[in-house]
Amino acid sequence: MSLGLLPKWRYFRVIIMLVVLLSLLLGSFLNTQVSLLVPFFSGQESFHPVTNVMFLKTHKTASSTVMNILYRFTEKWNLTVALPAGQLFHLGYPWLFLTKYVEGFKTLHGTFNIMCNHLRFNPTEVHKVMPNNTFYFSIVRNPVFQLESSFVYYKGHVPAFQKTKSLNEFLVSPPRYYNKNLSIRNMYAKNNMWFDFGYDNNESGKDYVRGVIREIQQQFQLILISEYFDESMVLLRNILHWDLDDVVYFKLNSRSEDTIQKLARESQERAKEWCALDWELYQHFNRTFWQKIREVVGLEKLLKEVALLRERQRELMDICIQDGEPKSKTQIKDVRLRPYQSGQANILGYNLKQHLDSETMAMCWRMVMPEIQYMAHLYSRQFPTNPPKKIRLQ
């Protein structure tokens, strides 16, 4: 039977089916063509990248690597960054942040795009420096391992750590070594992340803890998790509409394996009790992190993007890094690329391959530049008439 002999209702039904089929075929064709032309990580061209960002740099949480990412983004878009004034290297840390710690605050007020240097969070003062549409984020780490890293890195600076040989020994009886009246000098020895967020790291109580966590959640749009760093970078770039290379990284300020202290199971449980505020903080934002992943990225897309991020990281490591791995302080040939050394830690750095073209060398150099050197570089770039930062290269 021809179409002309079909009853009207059947005729319209056939027409509708043909239209639907044609639409599906056309849609499939267009999607295929678009996917060939547009890279997987470039699906957000209709969005402008977020350029006003405040990162609370917590200690011993992979935050130096995040800072490097933000510094590189600053240079890419020719942004201004809130840098320590004069010869300061921190924005007033460990004291609560004040605007006076920022170079050029009075003359550049309202024009800072990025804030990421060490500070103790003080929202009223920070809001004076950053625009109203600033995106606020931070990062936390399991306090057991954050405390271990702090012990090794700050052992010579923190009174609570100076008279004990190991963190295992310290955790047997922390009050024996810790004097809360010296809390400013002992901030690395107890609930250091809580302290960095601007709160009393010696306080306690369920209502207090719930209230502080609620405040942090209101003040920060995102809290990343150090143990899931690649997943954190994928989530961050999706929220900020950044490109893949904006969040590709080489690990910075990491230690050699032989300086990592192994904690007994009993010590790990004692660390959770001793740093109970940080443990509550970590548990809460570990949960909200995965909620954000599901809402913003989705688990299937997350796996694909993490794989692409790691593939790009391997590619850049092969392009940039001599021997393809980090080196100890004595093996780093260029003194300008040696990271600051502290305590008993052996902080690793990188040797770059030689004979790279100038553009590639500049890109690789930025990716491996230690935080103090990078901060000094940006300071001279942003304030060319000021005396340069005096940094001690070891």
TORTOR-720031 format. One line per field, with one value per residue: x, y, z of N, C-alpha, C in turn; residue number from 1. Coordinates in steps of 0.2 Angstrom, whole numbers. Example, Ala and Ser with C-alpha at 12.3 -4.5 7.8 and 13.67 -1.06 7.14 Angstrom:
neast <- [66_64]
nnorth <- [-28_-11]
nup <- [39_35]
caeast <- [62_68]
canorth <- [-22_-5]
caup <- [39_36]
ceast <- [66_64]
cnorth <- [-16_0]
cup <- [39_39]
num <- [1_2]
***
This chain:
neast <- [4_3_9_0_-12_-14_-23_-28_-23_-13_-5_0_6_17_24_28_36_47_52_57_66_75_79_86_97_103_107_116_125_130_135_145_153_156_163_175_181_182_191_191_192_188_175_168_168_158_158_165_181_183_191_193_199_201_212_213_227_231_242_254_247_247_246_255_257_245_246_256_249_239_247_253_241_239_249_246_234_237_235_232_240_237_251_263_268_283_297_291_286_275_257_256_255_258_248_231_224_227_224_235_246_247_255_254_240_233_234_231_218_204_207_214_215_219_222_232_243_251_241_232_215_204_190_183_193_199_189_190_200_198_187_169_164_172_178_180_190_198_209_210_217_219_221_230_241_244_248_259_268_269_276_289_293_292_299_310_306_294_289_283_287_300_307_305_308_302_286_278_282_278_264_261_259_254_250_261_271_265_261_247_247_256_251_252_265_264_256_257_256_244_228_230_225_212_216_222_210_206_201_200_211_212_200_184_169_153_143_151_160_151_145_157_160_149_150_162_158_149_157_166_166_170_179_193_201_216_220_214_219_220_207_202_207_201_188_189_193_182_172_177_178_190_205_212_227_228_227_235_250_266_271_275_286_286_292_306_305_312_311_299_289_284_269_263_248_241_246_241_227_228_232_221_212_219_220_206_197_202_200_186_183_189_182_169_171_176_165_156_164_163_149_149_156_148_137_142_152_150_152_156_161_171_181_186_191_201_209_214_220_231_237_241_250_260_265_270_279_288_293_298_306_322_328_315_310_308_321_333_338_352_355_349_353_352_353_342_331_330_320_315_322_317_317_318_315_318_316_310_315_316_326_328_326_339_342_329_317_314_301_295_304_301_288_290_299_290_282_289_295_299_289_293_302_294_285_293_297_284_281_292_288_275_277_288_296_299_310_317_312_321_328_334_344_347]
nnorth <- [-6_11_27_36_29_26_27_43_45_35_40_52_47_40_50_58_48_47_60_61_51_56_68_62_55_66_74_65_65_78_79_70_77_88_83_79_91_98_98_87_93_106_110_121_133_143_149_161_161_160_173_180_175_168_158_149_145_132_123_110_102_99_112_120_116_119_133_136_133_143_154_152_154_167_173_169_176_189_194_202_199_197_201_198_212_223_216_205_187_181_183_190_179_170_178_185_189_205_220_228_220_217_221_237_239_250_258_249_245_235_230_218_201_188_179_170_168_162_165_169_166_179_185_198_207_201_202_216_217_209_207_208_197_186_170_158_146_131_119_103_90_73_74_66_63_75_81_73_77_91_89_84_94_107_104_111_123_123_124_113_102_101_94_81_65_59_58_48_47_59_59_50_56_71_83_84_90_101_117_127_140_145_146_152_150_137_133_124_111_107_104_112_116_120_131_139_142_152_151_146_134_127_125_117_106_101_109_121_116_112_124_132_124_126_140_140_133_142_153_148_142_130_116_107_91_84_71_66_73_74_72_83_94_92_94_108_114_112_119_132_135_133_128_112_113_123_117_106_99_98_89_99_105_93_79_68_50_44_53_53_49_33_30_21_11_14_27_34_34_41_53_57_60_70_80_83_93_96_83_82_93_88_76_80_89_80_72_82_85_75_75_87_83_74_82_92_87_73_55_47_56_61_51_50_63_64_54_60_71_65_59_70_76_67_68_81_80_72_80_91_87_82_66_62_63_69_77_77_90_92_87_95_106_119_133_142_135_127_122_129_123_115_110_93_88_83_92_90_94_100_96_104_99_102_113_116_124_142_146_134_131_142_139_126_130_138_129_121_130_135_140_152_158_160_168_180_183_186_197_207_208_214_225_234_245_244_238_222_206_199_184_169_158_141]
nup <- [0_-5_2_-1_-1_13_28_36_49_50_41_46_57_51_45_57_63_53_54_67_66_56_63_74_67_61_72_78_68_69_82_81_72_79_90_84_81_92_107_121_133_131_132_137_131_130_142_152_159_177_185_197_211_227_237_251_258_266_278_273_265_251_246_241_228_223_224_214_202_203_202_189_181_184_177_164_161_164_176_193_208_226_235_248_257_255_262_266_267_269_271_284_292_307_312_312_297_290_280_278_276_263_248_240_243_245_234_224_227_225_213_213_208_211_226_236_245_260_274_289_290_289_287_286_283_272_263_260_251_240_225_225_218_220_220_232_239_247_254_262_272_277_295_302_293_289_301_304_293_296_308_304_296_303_315_321_324_331_348_355_348_349_360_358_350_340_331_335_348_353_352_362_374_372_379_388_381_374_376_378_380_372_360_347_343_343_333_323_329_333_327_315_303_306_314_303_296_304_317_334_339_351_356_360_359_354_349_346_336_326_323_318_307_299_297_289_278_273_269_260_244_239_245_244_243_249_247_236_225_210_207_213_206_193_197_201_190_182_189_188_175_168_157_153_154_163_175_176_183_192_206_220_233_240_250_252_252_263_274_279_292_299_306_320_322_334_336_325_329_340_335_328_339_346_337_335_331_318_312_312_303_292_289_287_275_266_264_258_247_238_235_228_217_211_208_200_190_189_190_179_170_177_179_166_164_174_169_157_162_169_159_151_161_162_149_149_159_152_142_149_161_167_168_172_185_202_211_225_236_235_223_213_200_196_206_207_206_218_231_246_261_276_294_297_285_268_255_239_222_205_190_174_157_145_131_127_117_118_122_126_137_145_149_156_166_174_179_188_197_213_227_234_226_215_220_222_209_203_211_208_195_196_203_198_201_215_227_224_231_244_244_251_243_243]
caeast <- [0_7_7_-6_-18_-15_-28_-24_-20_-7_0_3_11_23_28_31_42_52_55_60_72_79_82_91_102_106_110_121_130_132_139_151_158_159_168_181_184_182_194_187_192_186_168_165_169_153_159_171_185_183_198_194_199_204_213_216_233_232_249_256_241_248_244_261_256_239_248_259_243_236_253_253_235_240_253_242_229_240_231_236_239_239_257_266_272_290_301_287_285_268_252_255_254_252_243_225_226_225_225_242_251_247_259_250_233_230_234_227_212_198_209_217_212_221_225_234_249_250_238_227_209_200_185_181_199_200_184_192_205_195_181_163_162_177_177_184_191_203_210_211_221_218_225_235_246_245_252_266_271_271_281_295_295_293_302_315_302_288_292_280_290_308_310_303_312_297_279_275_283_274_257_259_256_254_250_267_275_261_258_242_248_261_247_254_271_263_250_257_256_237_223_233_220_207_219_222_204_205_198_204_213_211_193_181_162_150_140_156_162_146_145_162_160_144_153_167_154_146_162_170_162_173_185_196_204_222_221_211_221_218_199_201_209_195_182_190_193_175_168_180_178_197_207_216_233_228_227_241_254_271_271_280_286_285_298_309_302_316_310_292_289_279_265_259_241_239_248_236_221_229_232_214_210_223_218_199_194_204_197_179_184_191_177_164_172_177_158_153_168_160_143_150_159_142_133_146_155_148_158_159_166_177_186_188_195_207_214_217_224_237_241_245_255_266_268_274_285_293_295_302_310_327_327_308_308_311_328_334_341_359_355_346_359_351_351_336_325_330_315_317_322_315_317_321_313_322_311_312_314_317_331_324_330_343_341_322_316_313_294_294_308_297_282_293_301_285_279_294_297_297_284_296_305_289_282_297_296_278_282_296_284_269_280_295_300_300_316_315_312_328_327_340_344_352]
canorth <- [0_17_32_40_25_25_32_50_45_32_44_57_43_38_56_59_44_49_67_59_47_61_72_58_54_73_75_60_67_84_77_67_82_93_80_78_97_101_94_85_98_112_110_126_139_148_152_165_158_164_176_182_169_168_152_149_140_128_120_103_99_100_119_124_114_123_140_136_133_149_159_151_156_174_175_168_181_195_196_205_195_200_198_201_219_224_210_199_182_178_189_191_173_167_182_185_193_212_223_231_215_217_226_241_238_257_260_244_243_233_227_211_195_182_179_163_167_161_169_166_169_185_187_205_210_198_205_222_216_205_209_205_191_182_163_156_139_129_112_100_84_69_77_61_64_82_82_70_81_97_88_84_101_112_102_115_130_123_122_107_97_102_90_74_62_57_60_43_48_65_57_46_61_77_88_84_94_106_123_131_148_147_143_156_147_130_132_118_105_105_107_117_118_124_138_142_145_158_149_144_127_124_125_111_106_99_115_125_113_113_132_134_121_129_146_139_131_148_157_145_139_124_114_101_85_83_64_66_79_74_73_90_98_91_98_115_117_112_125_139_135_133_123_107_115_127_113_101_101_94_90_104_105_86_76_62_45_43_58_52_44_29_30_15_12_18_34_37_35_47_59_60_63_76_85_81_98_95_77_84_97_83_71_84_91_74_71_87_85_70_78_92_79_71_88_97_83_66_50_44_61_62_46_52_69_62_50_64_75_61_58_77_77_62_71_87_77_69_86_96_85_78_59_61_62_75_76_79_97_91_85_101_109_126_135_146_130_123_124_131_117_116_105_87_87_84_95_89_99_97_98_104_97_107_114_117_131_147_145_127_132_146_135_121_134_140_123_119_136_134_145_158_161_162_174_185_184_190_204_211_209_218_231_234_250_242_234_215_202_196_177_165_152_137]
caup <- [0_-5_7_-3_1_20_32_38_56_49_37_50_61_47_44_63_64_49_56_73_64_53_69_78_63_60_79_79_64_71_88_79_69_84_94_80_80_99_112_126_139_129_131_141_127_130_148_153_165_183_186_204_215_234_239_258_258_272_278_273_262_244_244_237_221_221_223_208_197_203_199_182_179_185_171_158_160_166_182_198_214_232_237_254_257_257_262_269_263_271_272_291_296_310_315_308_291_289_273_278_274_255_244_235_244_245_227_219_230_221_207_214_205_214_233_238_249_267_278_293_287_293_281_285_280_265_258_258_246_234_223_227_214_221_221_238_240_251_253_268_272_283_300_304_289_290_307_303_289_300_313_301_292_308_321_324_325_336_355_356_344_350_365_357_345_335_332_339_355_355_353_368_379_369_384_391_377_371_380_374_381_367_354_341_341_343_329_319_333_335_324_312_298_310_315_297_294_308_323_340_338_357_358_359_360_348_346_343_330_321_321_314_300_295_294_284_272_270_267_255_239_238_249_240_247_246_246_230_222_203_206_215_200_188_200_201_183_179_192_186_168_166_153_156_156_169_182_176_189_195_214_223_241_243_253_250_256_269_279_281_298_299_312_322_322_340_335_321_332_345_331_327_345_348_332_334_327_311_310_311_297_286_288_284_269_262_261_253_241_233_233_223_211_208_206_195_185_188_191_173_167_182_177_159_164_178_165_153_166_171_152_150_166_159_143_151_162_147_139_154_167_166_171_173_192_206_214_232_236_233_216_209_198_196_213_207_207_224_236_253_266_283_298_295_278_262_250_232_216_198_185_168_152_142_124_125_114_123_124_130_143_150_152_160_171_178_182_193_201_220_229_236_220_210_223_221_202_202_215_203_188_197_207_195_204_221_228_224_237_246_246_252_239_246]
ceast <- [4_5_1_-13_-19_-20_-24_-20_-13_-2_4_8_17_27_31_37_48_56_59_67_77_83_88_98_106_110_116_127_134_137_145_156_161_164_174_185_185_185_190_186_190_179_164_167_164_153_165_175_184_190_199_193_203_205_216_221_234_239_249_250_241_246_249_260_250_241_252_254_240_241_253_247_236_244_250_238_231_236_235_234_241_245_259_270_279_294_298_287_278_264_251_254_260_247_237_227_223_227_232_247_251_250_254_242_230_229_231_221_206_201_213_212_213_224_226_240_247_247_233_220_205_196_184_187_200_195_186_197_202_189_175_162_168_175_182_184_197_204_212_214_219_223_231_241_249_250_259_270_274_276_288_298_296_296_306_312_297_291_289_283_298_311_308_306_308_290_275_276_279_267_256_256_258_254_257_272_272_259_254_243_253_258_250_260_270_257_250_257_249_232_225_229_215_210_220_216_202_202_203_205_213_204_190_173_158_146_145_159_157_145_150_162_155_146_158_163_151_151_166_165_164_179_187_199_211_223_218_212_219_211_198_202_204_189_183_190_186_171_171_180_185_199_211_223_234_228_232_246_260_270_277_280_285_292_300_306_306_315_303_292_283_275_262_252_238_240_243_229_222_229_225_211_213_221_210_196_196_201_190_179_185_185_171_165_174_170_156_157_165_153_144_152_152_137_136_149_152_153_161_163_172_182_189_193_201_212_217_222_231_241_245_250_261_269_272_280_290_296_300_307_316_327_320_306_311_317_328_338_348_360_352_352_358_349_344_330_325_325_318_316_321_315_321_319_318_317_314_311_315_323_327_329_333_341_334_322_313_306_293_298_304_292_285_295_296_282_283_296_295_293_287_299_300_285_286_297_290_278_286_292_278_271_287_299_302_307_314_316_319_327_334_340_349_355]
cnorth <- [6_22_35_36_24_30_38_49_41_36_49_53_42_44_58_55_45_56_65_55_52_65_68_57_61_75_71_63_73_83_74_72_86_89_79_85_100_97_92_90_105_113_116_133_145_152_156_162_163_166_179_176_170_160_152_143_137_125_113_99_99_107_122_122_118_131_141_136_140_155_158_154_164_177_174_173_188_198_199_200_199_197_202_207_219_217_204_193_178_184_189_185_172_171_183_190_200_215_226_226_214_223_230_241_245_259_256_242_241_230_221_206_189_183_172_162_165_166_165_169_173_188_194_209_208_201_212_222_213_207_205_198_186_175_161_149_138_122_109_93_80_72_72_62_71_84_79_74_88_95_88_91_106_110_107_122_129_120_115_101_96_96_83_72_61_59_54_44_54_63_52_50_68_83_89_89_101_111_127_138_150_145_146_152_139_128_126_111_103_108_113_120_122_131_142_146_151_157_146_136_124_123_118_111_105_105_120_122_113_120_134_131_124_136_145_137_137_153_155_141_131_122_107_97_83_75_62_72_79_76_80_95_98_95_105_118_117_118_132_140_136_127_118_109_120_123_107_104_96_95_95_104_98_84_70_56_44_48_57_47_40_29_24_17_16_25_37_38_41_53_62_63_69_81_84_87_97_88_78_88_92_79_75_86_86_72_76_87_80_71_83_88_77_76_91_92_76_61_48_49_62_57_48_58_68_58_55_69_72_60_65_78_73_65_77_85_75_75_90_93_80_72_58_60_68_72_79_86_97_90_90_105_117_129_139_141_126_126_125_124_119_110_99_84_87_86_94_94_96_100_98_102_103_107_114_124_136_147_139_128_136_143_130_125_136_135_120_124_135_141_152_162_164_168_180_187_188_197_209_213_214_225_232_240_249_238_227_212_199_189_174_159_147_132]
cup <- [0_1_5_-1_9_23_34_44_55_45_41_55_58_47_51_64_59_51_62_71_61_58_72_73_62_67_80_74_66_77_86_76_74_88_91_81_87_104_118_132_137_128_135_137_128_137_148_159_171_184_193_209_222_236_246_258_265_272_277_270_254_242_240_229_218_219_216_202_197_200_192_178_179_179_165_156_162_171_188_204_220_235_244_253_258_256_265_264_264_272_280_295_301_312_310_302_292_282_273_276_266_252_239_237_243_238_222_222_225_214_207_212_209_221_235_242_256_271_283_292_292_287_280_281_273_260_256_252_240_232_225_224_215_222_227_238_244_250_260_267_278_289_302_300_288_296_307_298_292_305_310_299_297_314_325_326_330_343_357_353_346_354_364_351_339_336_336_347_358_357_359_374_376_374_388_387_374_376_376_375_375_360_347_338_340_338_325_322_335_331_319_306_301_311_309_295_299_315_328_340_345_360_357_360_354_345_343_336_324_318_316_307_296_293_288_277_269_267_261_250_238_243_246_245_245_244_239_225_214_203_208_210_195_191_199_194_180_182_189_179_165_161_156_158_161_175_181_180_189_202_216_230_244_246_251_255_263_275_281_287_298_306_314_322_328_339_330_324_337_341_330_333_347_343_330_330_319_308_308_304_291_284_284_277_264_259_256_247_236_231_228_216_207_205_199_189_184_188_185_170_171_180_171_160_169_174_160_156_167_164_150_154_164_153_144_155_158_144_143_158_165_171_173_180_196_209_221_231_234_226_211_207_198_203_213_208_213_229_243_257_273_287_296_288_273_256_243_227_210_194_178_163_148_135_122_121_119_126_128_137_148_153_157_167_176_182_188_198_208_222_231_230_215_213_222_214_201_206_210_197_190_200_204_198_212_222_228_231_238_248_246_248_241_241]
num <- [1_2_3_4_5_6_7_8_9_10_11_12_13_14_15_16_17_18_19_20_21_22_23_24_25_26_27_28_29_30_31_32_33_34_35_36_37_38_39_40_41_42_43_44_45_46_47_48_49_50_51_52_53_54_55_56_57_58_59_60_61_62_63_64_65_66_67_68_69_70_71_72_73_74_75_76_77_78_79_80_81_82_83_84_85_86_87_88_89_90_91_92_93_94_95_96_97_98_99_100_101_102_103_104_105_106_107_108_109_110_111_112_113_114_115_116_117_118_119_120_121_122_123_124_125_126_127_128_129_130_131_132_133_134_135_136_137_138_139_140_141_142_143_144_145_146_147_148_149_150_151_152_153_154_155_156_157_158_159_160_161_162_163_164_165_166_167_168_169_170_171_172_173_174_175_176_177_178_179_180_181_182_183_184_185_186_187_188_189_190_191_192_193_194_195_196_197_198_199_200_201_202_203_204_205_206_207_208_209_210_211_212_213_214_215_216_217_218_219_220_221_222_223_224_225_226_227_228_229_230_231_232_233_234_235_236_237_238_239_240_241_242_243_244_245_246_247_248_249_250_251_252_253_254_255_256_257_258_259_260_261_262_263_264_265_266_267_268_269_270_271_272_273_274_275_276_277_278_279_280_281_282_283_284_285_286_287_288_289_290_291_292_293_294_295_296_297_298_299_300_301_302_303_304_305_306_307_308_309_310_311_312_313_314_315_316_317_318_319_320_321_322_323_324_325_326_327_328_329_330_331_332_333_334_335_336_337_338_339_340_341_342_343_344_345_346_347_348_349_350_351_352_353_354_355_356_357_358_359_360_361_362_363_364_365_366_367_368_369_370_371_372_373_374_375_376_377_378_379_380_381_382_383_384_385_386_387_388_389_390_391_392_393_394]
***
